[in-house]
Amino acid sequence: MKEEKIIRPNKKELEMLRLLYDKFFHLYEEIRSKEFLKLDASIRFMKLSKMFAIYNEAQLYPPIKYVLDDLDKIRPKSEKFIALNLFSFIRNVLAHYPVFDSWNEVYITKNLATWSDKIKNKSILRFLDDCEKLDDYNRNPKFRIFDNKNKKFEYFEINFPSGLKDDDKVYLKDIISEEAGIRFCTIFMMKYLSIQLEED
């Protein structure tokens, strides 16, 4: 980990952090409720998209970013890849390809990731290429996580793609199903965003 020091948010950062955290906590409670899966798939998708966008913005704040950047020093390599790469990949696909209405519909190909020469952000293609470099252990990581909300252990498996041709479709549901993704991603996001609360 980087040298320990407490960084206090300045006035501008504090204003933004309050907005992000208030909305994140509201969505977290809603998405983690038993009623959430009863909602229409398109409504669930809209709320999940917003949660990934909020996480993506919040993790740019230096105290959170420092911890995530050094995560592989204290946790498995795959956890850092998830916290930084996978969550950003999901957010970017949802933001830049606004043509899907549900988690199960979402897919990307290498061709779609580079469909225009005007695209400056190559992070989606970079993620797909980085998946190819993962060894077998990190390509299909398994997690046992204690869920504080429901007071029980939950088990998850992530399946990162490999051996992709340019037109192979990578479905989000094949990386992680919607139901497992809801539980897994929200637990992890809460874990990392809580870092700032512990510091202040």
MIZA-296550 format. One record per residue: residue in one letter; x, y, z of N, C-alpha, C in turn. Coordinates in pm, 1 decimal, always signed. Example, Ala and Ser with C-alpha at 12.3 -4.5 7.8 and 13.67 -1.06 7.14 Angstrom:
BEGIN
<pt "A", <+1319.0, -569.0, +780.0>, <+1230.0, -450.0, +780.0>, <+1320.0, -330.0, +780.0>>
<pt "S", <+1285.0, -225.0, +708.0>, <+1367.0, -106.0, +714.0>, <+1290.0, +3.0, +787.0>>
END
This chain:
BEGIN
<pt "M", <+84.6, -119.8, +0.0>, <+0.0, +0.0, +0.0>, <+87.7, +124.3, +0.0>>
<pt "K", <+35.6, +233.1, -49.5>, <+110.1, +358.1, -47.6>, <+120.3, +408.0, +95.5>>
<pt "E", <+213.2, +499.7, +118.4>, <+234.1, +554.7, +252.0>, <+102.4, +607.6, +308.5>>
<pt "E", <+76.3, +570.3, +435.3>, <-49.2, +608.7, +498.9>, <-54.3, +758.6, +524.7>>
<pt "K", <-157.7, +821.7, +473.4>, <-182.9, +960.6, +508.3>, <-329.0, +990.8, +480.5>>
<pt "I", <-385.7, +1073.9, +563.0>, <-526.2, +1107.1, +548.8>, <-539.6, +1227.5, +456.8>>
<pt "I", <-621.3, +1210.7, +354.3>, <-647.4, +1319.4, +260.7>, <-791.1, +1364.2, +282.5>>
<pt "R", <-807.1, +1488.4, +319.1>, <-940.8, +1543.1, +341.1>, <-990.7, +1607.1, +211.1>>
<pt "P", <-1116.0, +1583.6, +177.0>, <-1168.2, +1646.1, +55.0>, <-1179.3, +1797.2, +69.2>>
<pt "N", <-1146.5, +1867.5, -37.8>, <-1166.7, +2012.2, -35.5>, <-1315.6, +2040.6, -58.9>>
<pt "K", <-1352.7, +2167.0, -61.9>, <-1494.9, +2204.9, -69.8>, <-1562.0, +2150.8, -196.4>>
<pt "K", <-1494.1, +2162.8, -310.6>, <-1551.3, +2114.6, -436.3>, <-1566.3, +1962.5, -435.5>>
<pt "E", <-1462.4, +1894.6, -387.1>, <-1467.3, +1748.5, -381.4>, <-1577.5, +1701.8, -287.2>>
<pt "L", <-1589.2, +1769.4, -173.7>, <-1689.7, +1731.8, -75.0>, <-1830.7, +1744.5, -132.6>>
<pt "E", <-1853.6, +1850.4, -207.6>, <-1985.5, +1869.7, -268.9>, <-2018.4, +1755.0, -364.4>>
<pt "M", <-1921.4, +1718.7, -448.0>, <-1943.1, +1610.5, -543.7>, <-1955.4, +1475.9, -473.7>>
<pt "L", <-1868.3, +1450.7, -376.7>, <-1872.9, +1323.7, -304.5>, <-2006.7, +1303.6, -234.1>>
<pt "R", <-2060.1, +1410.1, -176.9>, <-2190.2, +1398.7, -109.2>, <-2299.4, +1359.1, -208.5>>
<pt "L", <-2297.3, +1422.1, -326.4>, <-2395.9, +1387.8, -429.0>, <-2381.3, +1242.0, -473.1>>
<pt "L", <-2257.7, +1200.7, -498.5>, <-2232.7, +1064.2, -544.1>, <-2271.7, +961.6, -438.2>>
<pt "Y", <-2229.6, +985.3, -314.9>, <-2256.9, +888.7, -208.6>, <-2404.9, +882.8, -174.0>>
<pt "D", <-2471.3, +996.6, -169.4>, <-2615.2, +995.8, -140.1>, <-2690.7, +911.6, -243.3>>
<pt "K", <-2659.6, +933.3, -369.4>, <-2728.0, +858.2, -475.5>, <-2686.9, +711.7, -472.7>>
<pt "F", <-2558.5, +685.4, -448.7>, <-2511.0, +547.2, -444.2>, <-2582.5, +469.2, -334.2>>
<pt "F", <-2589.2, +526.1, -213.9>, <-2652.9, +456.5, -102.3>, <-2801.8, +433.8, -129.6>>
<pt "H", <-2866.6, +531.8, -190.5>, <-3007.9, +516.5, -224.8>, <-3025.9, +400.5, -323.0>>
<pt "L", <-2944.1, +398.5, -428.3>, <-2952.4, +290.3, -526.4>, <-2914.1, +156.0, -465.9>>
<pt "Y", <-2813.3, +156.2, -380.6>, <-2768.0, +32.1, -316.5>, <-2883.0, -33.3, -240.7>>
<pt "E", <-2952.0, +43.8, -159.1>, <-3063.7, -10.4, -81.1>, <-3174.9, -60.7, -172.6>>
<pt "E", <-3202.4, +12.0, -277.7>, <-3307.6, -28.1, -371.1>, <-3269.6, -154.3, -446.8>>
<pt "I", <-3147.1, -157.9, -498.6>, <-3102.3, -270.4, -580.2>, <-3084.9, -397.0, -497.0>>
<pt "R", <-3047.1, -381.9, -370.5>, <-3025.7, -497.9, -284.0>, <-3155.3, -549.1, -220.6>>
<pt "S", <-3264.1, -480.8, -242.5>, <-3390.8, -524.7, -182.9>, <-3445.2, -647.3, -256.8>>
<pt "K", <-3528.1, -723.2, -188.3>, <-3587.3, -843.5, -247.4>, <-3683.6, -808.0, -360.2>>
<pt "E", <-3733.9, -687.2, -358.6>, <-3831.3, -645.1, -459.0>, <-3766.7, -609.4, -593.2>>
<pt "F", <-3635.1, -585.7, -592.6>, <-3570.0, -532.9, -712.6>, <-3584.2, -626.6, -832.7>>
<pt "L", <-3564.6, -755.9, -811.8>, <-3571.2, -850.6, -923.3>, <-3712.7, -867.2, -978.7>>
<pt "K", <-3811.1, -815.3, -907.6>, <-3948.8, -820.6, -956.2>, <-3978.7, -706.6, -1053.7>>
<pt "L", <-3891.5, -606.2, -1057.2>, <-3911.2, -494.1, -1148.2>, <-3888.0, -537.9, -1292.3>>
<pt "D", <-3940.6, -462.5, -1386.7>, <-3916.2, -488.6, -1527.9>, <-3765.9, -483.2, -1557.1>>
<pt "A", <-3719.8, -568.7, -1647.4>, <-3576.2, -578.2, -1679.0>, <-3517.5, -445.0, -1723.0>>
<pt "S", <-3595.7, -365.2, -1795.0>, <-3545.7, -236.4, -1844.0>, <-3528.1, -136.4, -1729.8>>
<pt "I", <-3613.8, -143.5, -1628.1>, <-3600.7, -55.2, -1511.9>, <-3479.8, -96.7, -1428.7>>
<pt "R", <-3463.8, -227.1, -1408.5>, <-3345.0, -275.8, -1336.8>, <-3218.4, -229.6, -1408.4>>
<pt "F", <-3220.0, -242.4, -1538.6>, <-3103.7, -207.1, -1620.0>, <-3068.3, -59.2, -1606.6>>
<pt "M", <-3168.6, +26.3, -1609.4>, <-3146.6, +170.2, -1596.3>, <-3081.9, +203.0, -1462.0>>
<pt "K", <-3130.6, +141.5, -1354.9>, <-3077.9, +168.5, -1221.3>, <-2935.9, +113.0, -1205.0>>
<pt "L", <-2911.1, -4.7, -1259.9>, <-2776.6, -62.2, -1254.8>, <-2677.9, +22.9, -1334.7>>
<pt "S", <-2721.6, +72.4, -1450.2>, <-2636.2, +158.6, -1532.2>, <-2594.4, +282.5, -1454.2>>
<pt "K", <-2689.9, +339.9, -1382.6>, <-2660.5, +459.2, -1304.2>, <-2563.2, +427.4, -1192.0>>
<pt "M", <-2578.7, +311.4, -1130.1>, <-2489.3, +273.6, -1020.6>, <-2344.9, +256.5, -1069.7>>
<pt "F", <-2328.1, +193.8, -1185.3>, <-2193.1, +178.6, -1241.0>, <-2133.2, +314.7, -1275.5>>
<pt "A", <-2214.6, +405.4, -1326.2>, <-2165.4, +539.7, -1359.2>, <-2120.8, +613.4, -1233.4>>
<pt "I", <-2197.2, +602.4, -1126.2>, <-2161.6, +667.6, -999.7>, <-2031.8, +609.6, -944.7>>
<pt "Y", <-2020.3, +476.7, -944.5>, <-1897.6, +412.8, -896.0>, <-1777.3, +459.7, -977.5>>
<pt "N", <-1793.7, +464.3, -1108.8>, <-1683.3, +504.4, -1195.8>, <-1633.7, +644.8, -1164.0>>
<pt "E", <-1726.2, +735.5, -1134.4>, <-1687.0, +872.4, -1097.6>, <-1621.9, +876.0, -959.7>>
<pt "A", <-1681.5, +806.2, -863.6>, <-1631.4, +810.7, -725.6>, <-1492.7, +749.7, -712.4>>
<pt "Q", <-1463.3, +644.9, -789.7>, <-1333.5, +579.7, -774.2>, <-1218.3, +662.4, -832.1>>
<pt "L", <-1249.5, +774.7, -895.7>, <-1145.2, +865.4, -942.7>, <-1091.0, +952.6, -829.7>>
<pt "Y", <-1163.8, +959.4, -716.9>, <-1120.2, +1039.9, -603.0>, <-993.3, +977.2, -544.7>>
<pt "P", <-884.9, +1054.3, -527.2>, <-753.8, +997.5, -492.7>, <-749.5, +895.8, -378.5>>
<pt "P", <-811.9, +917.6, -261.4>, <-800.8, +815.1, -155.9>, <-856.2, +678.8, -197.3>>
<pt "I", <-960.4, +678.7, -278.5>, <-1015.7, +551.9, -327.0>, <-925.3, +495.3, -435.2>>
<pt "K", <-880.7, +581.2, -525.0>, <-794.2, +539.0, -635.2>, <-664.1, +477.8, -584.0>>
<pt "Y", <-605.5, +537.1, -479.2>, <-481.3, +484.3, -422.8>, <-499.2, +339.9, -376.7>>
<pt "V", <-607.8, +314.6, -307.1>, <-633.2, +179.8, -255.0>, <-654.7, +81.6, -369.5>>
<pt "L", <-733.0, +121.2, -468.2>, <-759.1, +32.3, -581.3>, <-632.5, +4.2, -661.3>>
<pt "D", <-548.2, +105.5, -679.0>, <-423.7, +87.1, -753.7>, <-330.0, -13.1, -685.5>>
<pt "D", <-336.8, -19.8, -552.1>, <-248.2, -109.2, -475.9>, <-317.1, -236.7, -429.6>>
<pt "L", <-436.3, -260.6, -478.0>, <-516.6, -371.5, -429.7>, <-448.5, -506.7, -448.4>>
<pt "D", <-374.3, -521.3, -559.2>, <-309.9, -649.8, -586.5>, <-196.0, -681.6, -490.7>>
<pt "K", <-158.4, -586.3, -405.7>, <-53.5, -612.4, -306.7>, <-109.6, -685.0, -184.5>>
<pt "I", <-241.0, -676.1, -166.3>, <-301.3, -740.2, -48.8>, <-413.6, -837.8, -84.9>>
<pt "R", <-458.6, -835.1, -209.5>, <-567.6, -920.6, -254.2>, <-526.2, -989.1, -385.0>>
<pt "P", <-598.8, -1091.5, -427.9>, <-564.9, -1156.3, -555.7>, <-568.3, -1057.1, -672.2>>
<pt "K", <-485.6, -1084.0, -771.2>, <-475.9, -997.9, -889.5>, <-612.8, -977.0, -954.1>>
<pt "S", <-693.6, -1082.3, -955.6>, <-824.6, -1074.3, -1021.4>, <-916.6, -972.4, -954.3>>
<pt "E", <-899.8, -950.2, -823.6>, <-987.2, -854.5, -755.2>, <-960.3, -712.1, -802.6>>
<pt "K", <-833.2, -678.8, -822.0>, <-800.2, -546.8, -875.4>, <-852.8, -533.3, -1018.2>>
<pt "F", <-841.7, -639.2, -1095.8>, <-889.4, -637.6, -1234.2>, <-1040.3, -612.9, -1237.7>>
<pt "I", <-1111.1, -669.4, -1142.3>, <-1256.0, -648.2, -1133.4>, <-1286.8, -505.4, -1090.6>>
<pt "A", <-1223.4, -460.5, -982.3>, <-1254.0, -328.8, -924.2>, <-1223.2, -214.0, -1019.7>>
<pt "L", <-1119.2, -227.2, -1098.2>, <-1080.8, -120.2, -1190.6>, <-1126.2, -147.8, -1334.3>>
<pt "N", <-1092.5, -264.6, -1385.2>, <-1113.2, -292.5, -1527.2>, <-1254.9, -337.8, -1560.3>>
<pt "L", <-1304.5, -439.9, -1489.4>, <-1436.7, -491.6, -1522.9>, <-1545.8, -388.7, -1499.2>>
<pt "F", <-1544.0, -323.8, -1383.9>, <-1649.2, -226.2, -1354.9>, <-1644.6, -108.8, -1452.3>>
<pt "S", <-1524.9, -66.0, -1490.7>, <-1513.6, +41.8, -1590.1>, <-1560.3, -5.0, -1727.0>>
<pt "F", <-1527.7, -129.0, -1761.7>, <-1572.3, -186.5, -1888.9>, <-1724.3, -186.3, -1896.3>>
<pt "I", <-1789.4, -234.4, -1790.7>, <-1936.3, -238.5, -1790.0>, <-1992.8, -97.7, -1804.5>>
<pt "R", <-1939.3, -4.6, -1726.7>, <-1986.8, +133.7, -1733.8>, <-1969.7, +190.6, -1874.5>>
<pt "N", <-1854.1, +166.0, -1936.6>, <-1826.4, +221.4, -2069.2>, <-1915.2, +160.9, -2177.3>>
<pt "V", <-1938.8, +30.7, -2170.0>, <-2027.3, -32.6, -2268.0>, <-2168.6, +22.8, -2253.8>>
<pt "L", <-2216.3, +35.8, -2130.3>, <-2351.8, +87.3, -2108.0>, <-2364.2, +233.0, -2152.0>>
<pt "A", <-2257.9, +311.0, -2131.4>, <-2262.2, +453.6, -2165.2>, <-2245.9, +479.0, -2315.3>>
<pt "H", <-2156.4, +406.3, -2381.0>, <-2122.6, +435.3, -2520.1>, <-2203.6, +355.8, -2622.2>>
<pt "Y", <-2278.5, +256.4, -2574.2>, <-2363.0, +177.2, -2663.9>, <-2504.4, +174.1, -2605.4>>
<pt "P", <-2572.8, +288.7, -2609.5>, <-2704.6, +302.1, -2544.4>, <-2817.8, +240.8, -2626.4>>
<pt "V", <-2797.0, +118.4, -2671.7>, <-2894.4, +52.6, -2759.1>, <-2958.2, -69.2, -2691.5>>
<pt "F", <-2918.0, -97.1, -2569.0>, <-2968.0, -214.9, -2499.1>, <-3068.5, -174.8, -2391.7>>
<pt "D", <-3160.9, -266.7, -2363.7>, <-3264.6, -238.8, -2264.9>, <-3259.1, -329.6, -2143.6>>
<pt "S", <-3170.3, -428.1, -2146.1>, <-3159.4, -517.1, -2030.7>, <-3018.6, -575.0, -2024.3>>
<pt "W", <-2982.2, -622.5, -1906.8>, <-2850.4, -682.4, -1882.1>, <-2823.6, -795.9, -1980.1>>
<pt "N", <-2923.0, -881.2, -2002.2>, <-2903.9, -999.4, -2085.8>, <-2883.4, -967.1, -2233.6>>
<pt "E", <-2922.4, -847.9, -2275.0>, <-2904.7, -808.5, -2415.4>, <-2764.2, -755.4, -2443.7>>
<pt "V", <-2695.1, -707.3, -2343.5>, <-2570.2, -632.6, -2364.1>, <-2459.0, -722.6, -2416.4>>
<pt "Y", <-2401.1, -681.0, -2527.7>, <-2282.8, -749.4, -2579.6>, <-2191.3, -647.1, -2646.9>>
<pt "I", <-2067.9, -689.8, -2668.1>, <-1970.6, -606.9, -2740.0>, <-1884.6, -700.2, -2824.1>>
<pt "T", <-1831.2, -649.5, -2933.0>, <-1732.0, -721.1, -3013.3>, <-1612.0, -629.2, -3030.2>>
<pt "K", <-1501.6, -685.9, -3072.6>, <-1384.2, -601.6, -3098.9>, <-1414.4, -504.1, -3212.7>>
<pt "N", <-1492.4, -547.3, -3309.1>, <-1529.8, -458.8, -3419.6>, <-1612.9, -341.2, -3369.4>>
<pt "L", <-1710.3, -368.3, -3281.3>, <-1793.0, -261.0, -3226.5>, <-1710.1, -165.5, -3141.3>>
<pt "A", <-1611.8, -219.5, -3072.0>, <-1528.2, -136.8, -2984.3>, <-1443.2, -38.2, -3064.0>>
<pt "T", <-1426.5, -64.4, -3193.3>, <-1343.2, +23.1, -3277.9>, <-1419.1, +63.5, -3404.3>>
<pt "W", <-1550.5, +79.6, -3394.3>, <-1632.6, +101.7, -3513.2>, <-1604.6, +234.3, -3582.4>>
<pt "S", <-1548.1, +331.7, -3511.5>, <-1520.8, +462.3, -3571.8>, <-1377.9, +505.4, -3542.6>>
<pt "D", <-1316.3, +567.2, -3642.4>, <-1181.3, +621.8, -3623.1>, <-1182.0, +739.2, -3526.2>>
<pt "K", <-1300.3, +794.9, -3501.0>, <-1311.5, +911.5, -3412.5>, <-1310.2, +872.3, -3264.0>>
<pt "I", <-1320.4, +742.0, -3235.9>, <-1322.1, +697.2, -3096.9>, <-1183.9, +720.4, -3035.3>>
<pt "K", <-1181.7, +800.3, -2930.5>, <-1054.1, +830.2, -2863.5>, <-1029.3, +737.9, -2745.9>>
<pt "N", <-1137.5, +694.3, -2682.0>, <-1124.0, +609.4, -2564.9>, <-1124.3, +463.2, -2609.2>>
<pt "K", <-1010.6, +398.6, -2598.5>, <-996.9, +259.9, -2642.7>, <-1007.8, +162.5, -2525.1>>
<pt "S", <-1067.3, +206.4, -2414.8>, <-1067.2, +125.4, -2292.7>, <-1144.6, -5.6, -2307.8>>
<pt "I", <-1249.1, -7.4, -2390.0>, <-1326.1, -130.4, -2408.5>, <-1241.8, -235.0, -2479.9>>
<pt "L", <-1177.4, -195.0, -2588.0>, <-1089.2, -287.8, -2659.3>, <-972.5, -330.1, -2570.8>>
<pt "R", <-918.8, -235.4, -2494.9>, <-807.2, -266.8, -2404.6>, <-849.2, -372.0, -2301.8>>
<pt "F", <-971.0, -360.3, -2250.5>, <-1021.1, -459.2, -2154.8>, <-1026.5, -597.4, -2219.6>>
<pt "L", <-1082.0, -605.5, -2340.0>, <-1091.0, -734.8, -2408.4>, <-952.5, -793.3, -2433.9>>
<pt "D", <-858.6, -708.2, -2472.0>, <-721.1, -754.3, -2494.3>, <-656.2, -798.6, -2363.6>>
<pt "D", <-683.6, -725.5, -2254.6>, <-626.5, -761.3, -2124.0>, <-682.0, -894.4, -2073.3>>
<pt "C", <-805.8, -923.2, -2107.9>, <-864.1, -1052.4, -2068.8>, <-784.7, -1168.3, -2129.7>>
<pt "E", <-737.0, -1147.9, -2251.6>, <-658.9, -1251.5, -2320.0>, <-528.6, -1283.1, -2245.8>>
<pt "K", <-477.6, -1186.9, -2171.6>, <-348.9, -1203.1, -2102.7>, <-362.7, -1269.9, -1966.0>>
<pt "L", <-485.3, -1285.6, -1918.1>, <-506.4, -1346.8, -1786.7>, <-474.4, -1495.9, -1791.4>>
<pt "D", <-414.1, -1546.6, -1683.9>, <-393.0, -1691.0, -1676.5>, <-525.2, -1758.3, -1638.2>>
<pt "D", <-526.5, -1891.2, -1637.9>, <-651.6, -1964.3, -1613.5>, <-712.2, -1930.8, -1477.8>>
<pt "Y", <-628.4, -1914.6, -1377.7>, <-677.0, -1885.7, -1242.5>, <-748.6, -1751.0, -1237.3>>
<pt "N", <-689.4, -1650.2, -1300.0>, <-746.4, -1515.6, -1296.7>, <-853.3, -1493.5, -1403.4>>
<pt "R", <-861.2, -1583.0, -1502.9>, <-964.4, -1569.6, -1605.5>, <-1100.0, -1615.1, -1552.6>>
<pt "N", <-1099.3, -1708.0, -1459.0>, <-1224.5, -1757.3, -1400.1>, <-1215.7, -1754.9, -1247.2>>
<pt "P", <-1201.6, -1634.0, -1191.4>, <-1187.1, -1626.8, -1045.2>, <-1317.7, -1660.5, -974.0>>
<pt "K", <-1302.0, -1721.9, -857.0>, <-1415.8, -1756.1, -772.7>, <-1400.9, -1681.4, -640.7>>
<pt "F", <-1512.2, -1632.6, -589.2>, <-1510.1, -1552.8, -466.4>, <-1611.8, -1605.0, -366.0>>
<pt "R", <-1571.3, -1601.2, -241.0>, <-1663.6, -1623.7, -129.9>, <-1665.7, -1493.2, -51.5>>
<pt "I", <-1781.0, -1431.5, -46.2>, <-1793.2, -1298.4, +14.5>, <-1899.4, -1302.6, +123.4>>
<pt "F", <-1866.1, -1244.7, +238.2>, <-1965.8, -1233.8, +344.0>, <-2049.2, -1108.9, +318.2>>
<pt "D", <-2177.5, -1129.5, +302.1>, <-2270.6, -1019.8, +276.8>, <-2323.7, -969.1, +410.5>>
<pt "N", <-2276.3, -851.4, +451.8>, <-2318.1, -794.4, +580.0>, <-2467.1, -765.9, +584.6>>
<pt "K", <-2523.1, -730.0, +470.9>, <-2665.6, -695.2, +467.1>, <-2753.0, -815.5, +501.2>>
<pt "N", <-2719.7, -930.3, +443.0>, <-2800.3, -1051.3, +464.3>, <-2736.8, -1151.0, +559.9>>
<pt "K", <-2618.4, -1116.8, +614.7>, <-2550.1, -1198.2, +715.7>, <-2527.6, -1343.3, +670.2>>
<pt "K", <-2469.3, -1356.1, +550.2>, <-2437.5, -1490.1, +501.2>, <-2328.3, -1481.6, +394.7>>
<pt "F", <-2261.4, -1594.3, +372.7>, <-2161.7, -1601.6, +266.7>, <-2231.7, -1624.0, +133.1>>
<pt "E", <-2175.9, -1558.6, +31.1>, <-2224.8, -1580.0, -104.8>, <-2106.2, -1619.9, -192.1>>
<pt "Y", <-2133.6, -1701.6, -293.7>, <-2028.9, -1755.5, -380.0>, <-2052.3, -1708.4, -523.1>>
<pt "F", <-1943.2, -1662.1, -585.6>, <-1953.9, -1605.4, -719.5>, <-1839.3, -1655.2, -806.6>>
<pt "E", <-1866.6, -1663.5, -936.2>, <-1763.0, -1696.0, -1034.5>, <-1774.3, -1597.3, -1149.9>>
<pt "I", <-1659.5, -1543.6, -1191.2>, <-1652.5, -1452.2, -1305.2>, <-1589.2, -1528.3, -1421.3>>
<pt "N", <-1640.3, -1507.6, -1541.0>, <-1586.4, -1574.4, -1660.4>, <-1542.9, -1470.3, -1762.0>>
<pt "F", <-1415.1, -1434.6, -1756.8>, <-1363.8, -1337.6, -1852.2>, <-1343.3, -1404.6, -1988.0>>
<pt "P", <-1369.4, -1332.6, -2096.9>, <-1359.0, -1392.8, -2231.0>, <-1213.9, -1415.6, -2272.8>>
<pt "S", <-1197.7, -1510.1, -2364.2>, <-1064.1, -1535.3, -2420.5>, <-1079.6, -1592.4, -2560.7>>
<pt "G", <-970.1, -1587.4, -2637.1>, <-969.4, -1642.0, -2772.4>, <-1068.5, -1575.6, -2866.2>>
<pt "L", <-1084.3, -1444.4, -2852.1>, <-1186.2, -1373.1, -2929.1>, <-1139.3, -1337.4, -3070.3>>
<pt "K", <-1228.9, -1357.9, -3166.5>, <-1209.8, -1303.1, -3300.0>, <-1279.0, -1167.4, -3303.4>>
<pt "D", <-1252.7, -1089.6, -3406.4>, <-1303.8, -952.3, -3411.9>, <-1455.4, -941.7, -3404.5>>
<pt "D", <-1526.1, -1044.9, -3455.8>, <-1672.0, -1036.7, -3458.0>, <-1739.3, -1127.1, -3353.5>>
<pt "D", <-1661.2, -1186.7, -3264.3>, <-1719.2, -1268.3, -3156.6>, <-1792.1, -1178.8, -3057.1>>
<pt "K", <-1913.8, -1216.3, -3023.1>, <-1992.0, -1138.5, -2927.5>, <-1957.3, -1179.0, -2783.7>>
<pt "V", <-1926.0, -1078.8, -2703.4>, <-1902.7, -1099.6, -2561.1>, <-2024.5, -1046.3, -2488.1>>
<pt "Y", <-2106.6, -1137.8, -2437.1>, <-2227.2, -1098.5, -2364.0>, <-2194.0, -1074.2, -2217.5>>
<pt "L", <-2249.8, -968.5, -2164.5>, <-2231.2, -936.3, -2023.4>, <-2281.7, -1050.5, -1935.5>>
<pt "K", <-2392.4, -1111.7, -1973.1>, <-2450.8, -1221.6, -1895.3>, <-2358.0, -1342.8, -1889.8>>
<pt "D", <-2265.5, -1356.5, -1988.9>, <-2171.9, -1468.7, -1988.1>, <-2051.2, -1441.3, -1898.1>>
<pt "I", <-2022.1, -1314.6, -1875.9>, <-1917.3, -1279.2, -1779.5>, <-1971.0, -1300.9, -1638.6>>
<pt "I", <-2091.2, -1250.8, -1613.4>, <-2161.1, -1275.1, -1487.4>, <-2309.5, -1251.8, -1511.7>>
<pt "S", <-2393.0, -1340.1, -1460.1>, <-2537.3, -1327.2, -1481.3>, <-2590.0, -1202.3, -1411.8>>
<pt "E", <-2706.9, -1157.2, -1452.9>, <-2761.6, -1035.3, -1393.0>, <-2781.9, -1051.0, -1242.5>>
<pt "E", <-2845.4, -1159.3, -1200.3>, <-2875.2, -1175.5, -1057.6>, <-2747.8, -1184.2, -975.4>>
<pt "A", <-2651.2, -1264.5, -1020.4>, <-2523.4, -1273.2, -949.3>, <-2448.5, -1140.3, -959.3>>
<pt "G", <-2457.2, -1076.6, -1076.7>, <-2389.6, -949.0, -1096.8>, <-2441.2, -841.2, -1004.7>>
<pt "I", <-2572.7, -838.9, -982.6>, <-2631.7, -741.3, -891.3>, <-2571.9, -758.0, -752.0>>
<pt "R", <-2570.1, -881.0, -704.5>, <-2520.2, -905.5, -568.1>, <-2369.7, -880.3, -559.6>>
<pt "F", <-2295.2, -939.3, -653.3>, <-2150.2, -930.4, -650.2>, <-2101.1, -786.4, -666.4>>
<pt "C", <-2149.5, -718.7, -769.1>, <-2100.5, -583.7, -798.4>, <-2136.9, -484.5, -688.9>>
<pt "T", <-2258.5, -495.2, -635.9>, <-2296.7, -400.5, -531.1>, <-2216.6, -422.0, -403.8>>
<pt "I", <-2189.1, -548.1, -369.0>, <-2107.0, -576.2, -249.8>, <-1967.1, -518.9, -268.5>>
<pt "F", <-1907.8, -542.3, -385.5>, <-1772.0, -493.4, -410.9>, <-1767.4, -341.2, -416.0>>
<pt "M", <-1864.2, -281.0, -483.1>, <-1866.0, -134.8, -491.9>, <-1878.5, -72.7, -352.9>>
<pt "M", <-1966.8, -127.3, -271.4>, <-1983.2, -75.7, -135.4>, <-1852.2, -90.5, -57.0>>
<pt "K", <-1785.8, -201.8, -74.2>, <-1658.9, -226.8, -5.4>, <-1556.1, -119.0, -39.1>>
<pt "Y", <-1542.2, -86.5, -166.5>, <-1439.0, +8.7, -207.8>, <-1478.3, +153.1, -179.6>>
<pt "L", <-1604.9, +185.1, -197.1>, <-1647.1, +322.4, -169.6>, <-1650.9, +350.8, -19.7>>
<pt "S", <-1661.2, +247.7, +61.4>, <-1659.0, +266.7, +206.8>, <-1521.1, +308.9, +257.0>>
<pt "I", <-1419.1, +291.3, +174.4>, <-1283.8, +333.6, +211.0>, <-1282.3, +480.2, +249.5>>
<pt "Q", <-1349.4, +563.0, +170.2>, <-1351.2, +707.5, +197.1>, <-1422.9, +737.5, +326.6>>
<pt "L", <-1527.8, +662.9, +357.4>, <-1601.1, +687.7, +480.9>, <-1517.4, +653.1, +601.8>>
<pt "E", <-1434.6, +548.6, +589.8>, <-1348.2, +509.6, +700.2>, <-1238.8, +610.7, +724.1>>
<pt "E", <-1195.4, +677.0, +616.8>, <-1086.3, +773.3, +629.5>, <-1132.7, +902.1, +695.2>>
<pt "D", <-1257.2, +944.1, +670.6>, <-1302.6, +1076.7, +715.5>, <-1378.0, +1072.9, +846.4>>
END
